[in-house]
Amino acid sequence: MKKTKLIIIIFITAAISALGTAALDNFLGIRFGTRVVLPAEELQAYRDTQEMYSKLEYIIEMAETEFFKEIDRQSLLEGAYKGVLEALDDPYSVYYSSDDYEYIKEINTGSYGGIGVVVTPGKDGRIKVISPIEDTPGERSGILPGDSIVSVDGVAVFADEIDNAVGRIKGEPGEKVVLEIEREGYEGLITIEIIREEIILKVAKSEIMDENIGYLRLTMFDSKSYSEFKENLDGLTKQGIDGLILDLRNNPGGDVDECIEIADEILGEQTIVAIDYGDGKIEVETSDEETKLNIPLVVLANENSASSSEILIGAIQDSGSGTIVGETTFGKGLVQVLDPLNDGSAVKLTIATYKTPSGRNIHETGIEPDIFVSLPEELPYDDDGNAIDVQLEKALEVILGLVEQ
């Protein structure tokens, strides 16, 4: 997928003034002795810009001189940057401070100190847990998909400042963090104390199930998802599996490019997704026959399968390349670009919507499975005391039927 670059330049009056007459000579006008002649249009643009940002400068100076507590100018500017994106009324467009962005890079490239949960801005203004990462303190503490994080170490947190909340949850391995959790069906808040650990991310895992069926779980789409997916898929196919269950439950999405590469390993020659940039430009991503999966496929999905997960699920469903089992997906039909800035901060901005190969816009509606199976409120257990995954059991039943055909 072609990378789209976003450049945000924030002018304030002090910066404009610092340009000086010489800079204006070079870029805007022509010098005659001690005078500079500017084209009327460019002069008006300069005046408009100066007037626009002089208001911001005035507010900052007023806060610095008259606010009853000591404040830091950089903190005010950070707040202004965040405010620009918050004004878009889009929870997925976010400004990351340099510390926040460093954390994002850590998550996407290997390991970090924390508890191991994937979160997203909730529609109710809360920070929603997409899923705890397997075999992490978050999972072992009992945090569940769908939980809402209300506070971190006694400080209230909200979806519009999710980067601040994530920064509070992150920390040195061995240190304690206390979360207050809101859970559907429970009265009051649940307090959970967790000791942070080094979280080493592995986004794909696989195994051979009964009747020679391969199982491959993909927890997110990050910079190494395709390589891990391919390694696991190759390992399964070398063992001669008769069918594949691809588990995308609680997968929040991520890197669209990685998703496209994975889709190309599964699908034949077809459209994967159509990305609409809103200016008349539509980018269509396609797959070819070269690496098509030639065994029966069942995909597991639930309400926390989002974004890039839904791109893959939609492409599989629309082409009849596999059967979708589980629950209706999250419904995030938007595409973001993450652009690093020179000072180490970054901007994540929604730049497009997308449609499935058949033309469906799934934003806020999600994708309905071919076979609906919800998890019961109280999980059943087998004779050994292990919880029974009824969705996985159904997926196995469906794929065995397809293998026998």
N, C-alpha and C positions, 0 to 999 in steps of 0.2 A: 504494500500500500504506500502510496506516495505520502511523504511526510509533509505536513503543513506547519509552517513556522509562524509564530505569533510574536510580534514585537510591541511591547507596551512601553512608551516613553512618557513619563510624567513630568511635565514642566511646572515649575513654580517660579514666582516672580524673581526671586533671588538668582535662580539659575539663568533666567533669561537676561537679567541685567548683567550678569557676569560675562555674557557673550561679548558685550562691548561693541563700540562702533566699528572696529576692524572686522569683527565677525559678520556684522550686518553688511559691510561693504562687500565681503567675499561672496555672501550667499543671497543677499536680497537686492542690492542696489549698486549704483555707480557713484564714485566719489568725484566731486568737483571742488578742488581746494579743501576748505574746511566743511563742506556740505556733502551730504549723501542724498542722492535722488533715488527714491523707491517707487516702483510701480504701485499705483493706487491700491490695487487688489492685495498685494503683499503687505503693504503698510497697514491696511485695515485688518488683515489676518493677524499681524503682529499685535496690534492694539487689542483685538478681541481676545487673543491668547493671554496677554498681560492682564486684562481686566478679569478674565475668568479665574486665573490662578492667584491673583492678588487677594481674592476673597479667602482662599484657602490659607494663604500666608498670613492674612490678618487674624484668622481664627486661631492658627497655631501660636502666633505671637501673643494673642490675648490670653490663651490658656497658659502659656509659659510665664507670663507676668502676673496674672491675676488669680489663677487657680489656687485654692487654699492649701494644697499639698504640693510637694516637690514632684516635678514630672520630667520625663525625658523626651526630647524632641524626636528622637528616632522611633520611640514607641508611638508617638502621635502619627508619624508618617506611615508606620506599619499599619496603624488603624485606618488611615486614609486609603492605603492600597487595598486592604480587605473590603473597605466600604464600596469601592468601585465595583467589585465583583458581586458583593452582596446585593447591590442595586439591580443586578440582572434578574434577581428572584429565581435563581437556578442553583439548587443545592450542590450541583456537580461542578460549578465554576468556582475555583478556590484560589486564593493567594497563599503560598507557602513561604514562611520566613526561611532564612538559611538553615536554622536548626531543624525546622520541620521537613525541609526538602532533603536534608542529609539523612533523616530518619526514613523517608520514603525510599531513598536510594539503597539504604541498608536492607530494607524489607525486600526489595526487588532483586538484590544481587547476592543474597546469601544468608547472613546471620545478624542478629541484633539482640540486645537485652530487653526483655519484656515478658509478657505472659502468653502470647500466641493466640490472639483472637483477630478475626477479620471483621471490620465494622464499616458501616455506611451511614450517611445522613438519612434518618427516618422521615416519613411524610408527616409525622406528628411533631416534628421538631426535636425529637430525641435521637440519641446515637444508638443505632440498632446493630446488634450482633448478627452478622451474616452466618458465621460459624466459628467455633474454636478450632484451631489447627490441631490435628491429631497428635497425641502423645506430648502435649505441652501443659504447663501449669493451668492455662485457661480451661482446657478440656478436663483435667483432673479435678479442678475446683468445682465442677458442676455447672459452669456457664453453658447456656443452651442457645441454639439458633433462635432468633426472635426476641431474645432478652433486650431490654433497653438499659443502657448505662446512664444512671442519673447523676452520680457524683464519683469523683476520684479523690481519695484522701480527704474527704469532707468538703471538697470544692465542687459546686454544681457545674455540670457540663451540658452543652446543647449542640444540636446538629450544625448550627451556623458557625460554630467554632470547633469543629471536629478535630482540626489540626492541633489545637491547644489541648484537647482531651487526650489525643494520642500521645502527645509529648509528655503528659503527666503519667500516663500508663507505662510508658517506656522508662527504663532505668537500668541501673547496674544489676547484674545477676547476684542473687543473694539478698537483695533488698526487698522489703515488704511493701505492697500497695493494697489499699482497701477500696473496694468498689461497692457502691450501692446499686442494686439491680431491681428493675421493675419487670415483672413477669406476668404475662397474661394468665388469668385464672387464680392468681394469688393476691391476697389482700396485704397491703403494706409493702415495704421494701425489703429486699433480701440483702444482707451484708455479707460480703465474701472477702476474706483475707487471702492474698496470694503472694507467694515468694517468687520473685522474678528469676528467670533462668536465661541462659543463652539460647535463643530460638534459631535453630538451623532448619531452613525451609527445604522441603523436598515436595515438589508439587505433584508428582505422579508416583503411583505404586500399583503393582499388579500381582495377580496370583491365578492359579488354575483352580477352578471350582469343580464340583461334581459333573460327571458326564462330559468331561473335556471341554468345558466352557471357560473362556478367558474372562477375567474381570480386571478392568483398568479404571482406577479412580484418578481424576484430575481436580485438584483443589483450587487452582487459580490459573490465570494466564499472565505469567511474568516473562522476564527476558530469557528464561531457560525452559519454558514449558514445552516448546516444540521438541527440543533435544531430548528431554526426559520422556515425553510421550512416545517419541520414535524409538527410543531405547527399550521402553517397556513393551510397545507393540511388537517390535522385532523379536524380542525374547519370547513373547507368547506365540507368535506365528511359527517360529522355529520349532516349537514344541507341538505343532500341528493341531492347534485348537479348531474346534468345529463351529464356534460362534463366539461373539464378543459382547460383553455388557460394559458399556461406557458410563461411568457414574459421574454426573455433573451436579449432583445435589450439593447445595451450599457453596457452589462455586460463584463468587461475586463478579467474575469477568476479569478485565485487565487489558493487556496488550492485544489490540486488534490484529496486528501483523502476525503474532504468534498463533492466534485463532485461525487466520486464513491458511497458514502453513499446515496446521493440524487438519483443517477441513479438506485440504488438497490430498492428504494421505487417505482420507476416508471416501470421498465422493468421486464420481466419474466426471465426465465433461459436462459442466453445468455452471450456472450462476451460484455463487456463494452468498453474496450480499450486494445490495445497491446502496451506496452512501450518498445522501443528498445534502449538499453544502448550503442550500437555500438561496443561492444566487444564480440558479440555472445550471450549475455544474453538478453532474451526477457521475460518480465513479463506481464502476461495476467490477467487482472482484470475481474471478472465475477459477474453477479447478479443471484438471485434465484427466484423461483415462490412465495415465502412466502408472499411478500408484493406488488405484482404486481398491478398496477393501472388498474382497470377494467372498466373504462369509456373512451369515446372518448377524445383524446388529440390533441391539436394544439399548436405548439411552435412558438412564434414570435422571429425573428432574424434579425439582420442588420449588416452593415459593421463594427460595433464596438463590435460585439459579438466575443469574442476571447478566446483562450487558453482552460481553463476548460469548458467554455461555449460550445466550439466547440466539446469537448469530449462528452458532454451530447447530444448535437444536433446530432452529427454523429451517436451515438449509437441508438438514437431514430429513425433516418431516415433509417439507414441500416436494422433495424429489423422491420420496418413498424409499430412501436408502436405509431406513431403520424404523423401529417402532419406539415411540416415546411413552414411557411408563412413569407414573408418579402423580405430581400435582402441577397446577398452573404456575408458570414461572413468574418472576418478579415483575417484569414489564419495564425494562430500561432500554428504550430504543434510541439512545443518544450516543454520540461519539465525542470524546474529548481529546485535546492535544495538551501535552505537558511540555512547557517551554522553560528551560533554565534561563535565568537572568544573570547579568555580569557579576552581581554582588553575592552570588550563591543562593539567592532566593529563586522562586519559580512560580509560574502561573499555570494552572490547569483550567482550560476554557472549553466549554461545549461549542463545537464548530459545525456539527452536522447531525442529522437524523439518519436512520437507516431503515430499509425495508427488506423483508425476506425475499427469496427468489420469486414467489408468487405475487409479490407486491404488498404484503401485509405490513402495516405499521403497528408494531406491538407495544409501543410506549404506553405505559400505565394500564395496559390490558393483559399483557403477558401472552404466553403460548400455552394453549390447552393441550394436555397429553392425549395420545391416542387411547390409552387405557388409564383411567383415573384410579389411583390407589393412595389413600391418605394414611398417615401413621395414626394409630389409636392414641388417645390421651394416656392410657396405661399400656405400656408395651407388654406383650406376652413373652413368657420365658420358656425355654426348653427344659428337659429333665436335669441338665447340668447347671441350670441357673443362669444361662446366657440369654440376653435379650434377643428376640427374634425380629429381624428386619423384614417386615411384611412386604415392603416395596421391592426389596432385593429378591425375596422369595417369588414374588409375582414375575419379576423380570426373568428369573431363571426358568419359570414355568413357560413363559411366552417364547423365550429363545429355544428351548428344547422342542417346542412345537414347530418352530420355523426350521430347525435342523432336520426334523423328521420329514418335512415336506419334500 
